[in-house]
Amino acid sequence: MRQTHVAGEKLFVDFAGRTGEVVDGRTGEIIPVQIFVAVLGASSLTYAEAIWSQKLPDWIAAHVHAFGYFGGAARQTVSDNLKAGIIKACFYEPMVNRTYADLARHYGTAIVPARPYKPRDKAKVEVGVQVVGRWILARLRHRRFFSLVELNAAIRALLDEINNRPMRGWGISRRALFAELDQPALVSLPPFPYQYAEWKRCRVNLDYHIEIAKHYYSVPHQLIRQEVEARITTTTVEIFHRGKRVASHRRSLRPHHPTTVADHMPSSHRRYRDWTHERIRREAETVGRDAAVLVDVILRSRPHPEQGFRSCIGILRLVKRYGAERVDAACARALVLGTRSYSSVATILKNRREHAPAASAEPPLLIHENIRGPGYYH
């Protein structure tokens, strides 16, 4: 069927069958490179670029550069069924790669793959591939390029020549036809070019973190064991649950380290994490001098200071029940008795022994959980 191309409706993209070459200046190795070609349907304005491979990152970058060259995007982008862009080639319901669909959404275009084994669905770009092969690659075949930038500069010069030359049978150039037909009808470019992003399905661990490239990012703890999707760019990691964004983090390259947002933690975890050496000492100083000394003694007496955290936190929480003055006095009493535990301070307060006479004036107070005391017998 003869196709009629509406202005600004379709952009056809494909890879050229022929490849280019870049020479490694250090080793002399000849590296083959792929040639990406894009052609607008109505005007046949052509874009070509050399890229390293047909993999997804290069495929996406070539589209971004093509949209920039045209100054806009067509309403439909017709591609081949290559694996980088189309996950499942199907006559009725082709499955587009998530990143490729994300690119299309960013530029306001729709990905419409050609039917499998039907190259005539994208005849425009097939002709464009022939033009690029004959008028660009053939003319560059005897030249040596030592970088992709150098090769693309040579391609761009010959590409401009093709687009500015009058087409046989039309009497007008592709560039002039583009200005008349496609350019006014293209979808305007967004303020910023698309930033390459990969998508990954993850299951939230029991510690409410997911793993991306050996780094751990937090999500709200309510999503433990739930499946989420992560959108990964070079700078950010966005996490979605059922289409709704639930977390966003700056990308980190430190392996085996966590990035945790406090709001994602259960309240009990937040309270525990907020207790640090400095805060414990600061809180103890507000209770009194003896409380500060006892806390410091407890932290120093343990092989690891963290082992004394719970004892110190327990002593400080006694203030809510007994008041700062009594707790400070109980800490002073514990220092005299040489005890260094929360249970000792709590027992002194419970038995109202914080203001007892000095140890030289009375027998030492025995404090032990197995001693019943006089109250047990009466």
Secondary structure, DSSP 8 states (H G I E B T S, - for coil): ------TTTEEEEEE-SS-EEEE-TTT--EEEEEEEEEEETTT--EEEEEES-SSHHHHHHHHHHHHHHHTSB-SEEE----TTTEEE--SS--EE-HHHHHHHHHHT-EE----TT-GGGGHHHHHHHHHHIIIIITTTTT---SSHHHHHHHHHHHHHHHHHSB-TTT-SBHHHHHHHTHHHHSB---SS-----EEEEEE--TTSEEEETTEEEE--GGGTT-EEEEEE-SSEEEEEETTEEEEEEE----TT-EE--GGGS-HHHHHHHH--HHHHHHHHHHH-HHHHHHHHHHHHHSSSGGGGHHHHHHHHHTHHHH-HHHHHHHHHHHHHHT--SHHHHHHHHHTT-TT---GGGS------TT---GGGT-
